[in-house]
Amino acid sequence: MDELLTALDTLATDDLASMFGPALLDRLRPLLLAQNKLAAEVVRTVRECEVSGAAEVDGLEVMTSWLRGHGHLSEAQAARVVRAGRALSHLPGMAAAFAAGEVTGGQAAVIAQVAEPKALALAAEQNVDLGVVDELLTGVAATAPHGDTAKAVHHYLDRLDADGPEPDPTEGRQLNIAKHADGSISGRFDLDAVGGEKLQTALESVVQAARCAGDERTRAQQQADALVQLCDNQLASGQLPILRSVKPQVIVKVGIGDMVDPATGAGAGAMGFGAKISAARARWVACDGQVTRIVMGPDGLPLDVGRSLRLVPAHIRRAAEVRDGGCVFAGCGAPTWWCDVHHQLEWALGGETSLDNSALLCERHHTKVHHGFRVERRPDGRWRTWRPDGTEILIGPRLDVAA
């Protein structure tokens, strides 16, 4: 183990910046092989730990708990490692390919589903030769992408229980969200085929509707923005369940001093689920929201709570929707119901809430405007957009060259 760790430390000292494409790929290939072999040893060791009850040494009952606590694995990752370990004795072909680095840890965990108790019992009832299944699935894993391995396993399991009851799709659905120190979140979800189709259909409708000229976002970024937009639409619709007489809403708490100070003010705002955001971000959120004045005493307790006031009254928003017709950022076209009413001169800095001081902007372009971009409505009623460096974003032929 000491030699292995020393070798890894030596690898970490390599200067990768001096290498070019082919050399980097030549370095990567054996690393991936080594990663698979290490994963196989982790799985084999975890299995022996489970059989011997080793987790009890650290006061734990099962290895999934040990892996979550001591290995910092997620619940799903820990379960996959344990499942793969249990399958090793039933699937010697997969175990050998795994140890040789030909199969990844993820593939091994997928194939391990055929060695779970229910699947083994069904295979025994139907006189299925598990050795043949092991050979076929391992061959797919060693020569095809991960997705093909999963399809092959699911095909086998479906054929194995072709006459069984239709499973409840809701039983396997999971959504795990992890919050990070800066308030951002990451997560993992597992959906059945129908649930996944519903999600993909909803996201794709927003992705396609939100595509605009010059969009350089990756597919992953487009889908993430679409997910946030779906949440925006649902929150704005007012149709979510009412909790304790209050409709769900995004809440930000920020001091009045930070609110009126044009500085960024990092960590000045506190959100409902505990995330910290800058005062600049809080001002952005407040553009088309409600503000409640709360006077705090020296002991930190509220002394007075004023009436909540909507910054943009309904009649001004309707007028902006009629005038602008959607997001005014050059090349966009997001519909009005995706948009916030942006104060051209921030209301916290003295900007009035009026139609002349308003612009409809979708969530993504509202963020751009609060980060240096600028939109301006010309006397002829057309909107123009400038980058932070002062250059104008032009879409299509220029119609006002003389302007």
N, C-alpha and C positions, 0 to 999 in steps of 0.2 A: 504493500500500500504506500509506503514511504517513497519507493522508487516511482510509482505511478504519479503521485502528487508532485514529486520533483520534476518529472518529465513534463507535466502540465504547466508547472511554473516556468520551465524553460521555454515552452511554446509561447507562453504569454509575453515573452520578451522580444519575439520576432517583430521586426519593423514591417508592417503590412503596407504602409504608405509607399514604400519603395517598390512594391510588386505591381505588376500589371495583370490584366485579365486572365490569360492562360495560367500564369504562375499561381494566382490566387485560387483558381478552380482546382489546380493540381494539389494545392494544400488542403482545400475543403473536402475533397473526396475521401481521403483516409480519415479525416476528422469525423465525418458522418458515419463511416464504418466503425470507428472507435466508439462513437456515441451509442450506436446500436448494441455493441458488445457490452458497454458499461450498463446500459439499460437492462440487458439480459441478466447481468450479474446482480443488479439491484433486485430484479424480480425474483430470481432464484433465492437470494438471501432473505428477502421478505417472506417467501413461502416457508423457509426453514424456521424463521422467527415465529411465524404463525403456528406452525406445527408444534414447536417447543414451548410456546407461551412466553416468549422472550419479552414481550411488552410489559408483562407484570413486574419486571425488574424496575421499570420506571413508573410503576403504579397505574398502569393502563391495562385495559382488558383486551383490546383488539389492536391489530396493526394499523388499521385505518386511522385510528386516533393518534397513534404514535407518529405516523407519517405526516399527519396534519400539524401536529405540535412540534416535533423535532426536525422534520424534513421540510416544513413550510409548504407542503403541497395543499392544493385545494381539495375539497371533499371529493369532487369528481375524479381528480388525478389519483388520489389515494385509493379510491375504489377500483380504478382501472389497474393499478399495479397489483393490488391484492387478487383481483380476478384473474389476471394473467398468470400469477404465481400458482393459483389453484389448478390452472389448466395444464401446467407443464407435464405432469405425470400421465395425463390422458392423451396428450398430443405430442408424442416424442419427435415427430417430424418438424413440427413448428418450433419445439424447444431447441432442436439442433440448429435450425436455420437462424433462430433468434441469437443463439450463442455465437454463431459464425458471423453475425452482423448483417445477414441478408434480409432480415425482417426488422422493422422498427418497433419500438415499444407500443406505439399507437396501434399498429397492425396486430401485434400480439394480443392486445387487450380486446380488439374486435373479434379475432378468431376465437378467443377464450370463451365467447358466448356459447359456442357449440358444446363446451364441456361443463356447462352449468347443470345442476342436478335435474331440472325438468327436461332439458334437452337430452341429457344422457339417458333418462328413463324412457323417453319417447323413442330414441334410437334403438334401445335394447328391445322394446316391444315390437319394433318393425324390422328387427334383425339387420339394422344398418351397420355396415362395416366402417367403424370409425377410423380405421387406419387409412382407408381410401379417401374419406372426407378430409382427414388430416393432410394427406399428400396433395390433394387437389387445391385446398385452400392455401396451403403453404406455397404451392407453386404460383398461385395468383399473387400472393403477397410479395414474393421474391421478384416478380417480373412486371408487376403492374402498379399503377398509382394507388394511394390509400383508398380513394373512393371506390375503385373496382373491388378491393378486398371487402369493403363494407357491403357492397351490392351482392357479392357472392355469398357472404355469410347470411345476409337477410333472405336471399333466395333459398338457401338450404333450410333455414329455420321455418320459413313459410311452408315449404314442401313437407317438412317434418310434421307440422301440425296443421295440415291443410283442412282437416275437418273439425278442428277445435273451435271454441267460441271466439267471436270477434273481440279482440282486446279493447278495453276502455281507453281511448286515446288520451284522456285527461290524466291517467295514472302515471304516465311517463313524462309528462311535461314538467320542465323545471326552468326557473329563471333565478340565477344567482348574481347579485350585485355586490361589488367590493368598492368601498369608498377609500380614496387615497388622501394623503396629508393635505394636498392643495385643494381638496373638495371635488376633484374630478372623480369619475367613476369608470370602472371597467366591469365586464361581466361575461357570463356564459349562459346560453339558453339551449334547451333541448325541446323540440316540438315534434309531434307526429306529422305524418305526411300532409294531412289536411290542414292542420294548424299552420304548418310551415308554408303551405301554398297561400293561405289567407294573408300571412304576414308579407310574403314576397309580392303578392298582388297589390296590397296596399302601399308598400314602399315603392314599387315600380311606378305606380300611378303618380306619386309625388315626384319621383326622380325625373320622369319624362316631362312632367309639366313644369319642372323647375330648371330645365336645361336652357341655357342662354348662350348667346354668342360669346366666344372667348373663354368658355368655362374650362378651366384647367384642373379641376378637382379630379382625384382618382375615383374609381368606382366605390371604394370603401368610404371615402369622404361624402360622396353623393348619397349613399344609403344612410350614413349617420345623420346628415342634415335632414334627410327625408323623415327619419324617425323622430327627430326633434320637432319637425314641422307637423307631423301627425299629432304629437302631444300638444303643440300650440293650438291646433285646430280644435281638438277635443276640449281643452281647457276653455277656449273662447266660446265654444258652443253652449256652455252652461248645462250640459246634459249629464255630466258625471255625478255619481252619487253624492248627496249632501251629507256632510259629516258634522254632527252636533250643531245643526242649523246654519253652518257656514259652508259655502261652496268651495271646492278645492281651488287654490290659487297659489301662485309663486309669491313668497314673502321675503322681503329684504329689510333688515333693520340697519339703519345708518344714522350717524349723528348729523345734525343740521349743519355744523361747521364743515364737515367733510362733504356734505351735499352741495354747498354753495362755493366750495373752494375748487377752482379749475384744475388743481393738481390731480395726479392719478390716484394717490391715497391708497396704497396697497394694503389689503387686509382690513379695510375700514367698514365693510358691510358684512353682516351675518345673515345667512339664508335659513329658511325654515328647517331644513334637515341638517344644519350645522356647518355647511360649507362657508368659507370666508372668501369674499370677493373684494375687488378694489372699489373705491368711491366712484371712479369713472364708469365701471361696469354697473354699479348701482344706479347712476344717473341714466345710463342706457336703458336699464330695465324699467325705470320710472317714466320714460318718455310717453308711453301710452297706458299708464296704469293709474292706480289710486294711491293717494298719500294720506296717511293718518298722522296727525301731530300728537306726540306723547311727551309730556314734560316730566322729567325724572328728578327726584330729590337727591340730596347728597348721600343718602343711604342706598341709592340704586333702585328705589321703589317708585312707581308711577304716581305723580301728583295730579295730573290732568290728562285726559284723553279727548282730543278734539274729534269732530266729525270727519269721516273719510270723504275726501274730495277727489273726484275723477279729474285728472289733469286735462284730458281731452273730452269735452262734452259730446254727447251723442250727435248733436246737430252739426258740430264742426267735423266730426269723423265722417258723417254721411256726405257732407259737402266735399271733403277731400276725396272720398271714394268716387263721387260723380266726376269731379274735375280730373283726377289722375288716372282712374281706371285700373290701377294696379301699381306694382312697384315701379318707381320712376328712375331707378338706376339704369344707366345705359346698357342695352342688350338684354335686360331682364324682361319680365312680363308676368311675374307671379301675380295671381289674382288678388283682389282687394281683401278677401277674408284670410289671406296669409300675412297681411301687412300690419305693421305698427304705424302710428302717426308720429313721425319724427319732428321734433322742434328744431328748426334750422338754427336758431339761437337758443341754446339750452334754457329751459324755463328756470332752472336753478341759478342761472347767471343773468336773469332778468328778461329772458325772452318771453314774449306774450303768447298765450294760447289762442291763436287766431288762424284762419285759413291761410293768410299770406305767409305765416311763419311755419306752415306745416308741409310735410311731404310724406307720401306713402312709401314705405320701404319694407321689403321682406326681411325676415330675421337675419339672413346671411349678409345682405347688403346694408342693413341697419348697423350691423357690426362693423362693416367696412367704413361707413361714414364716421363712426365713432373712433376709427383708427386712422384718420388722415385723409380719406377720400372726401369729396365734396360734391353735392348736387345743388343746382341752382335753376330756378325757373326764369326763363327769359320773358321779356315783355310780350312776345308773340305767343306765349303759352307753352312753348316747348321746353322740356327739361334737358339740361346738359350735365355731364359728369366729368370731374377732374380727379386725376390720381394725386397722391401725396406730393409728387415732385412738380405739380403744377401743369402737367400735360393733360390734354383733354382725351377722354376715351371716345373715339369716333366709331359709330356703327353704320355701315352703309355709306352711300355717297353724301358728301357734304353739300347742303342746300343753301348755306348762308355764308359763302366764302367771303363776301364783302363785309360781313358783320364785324 
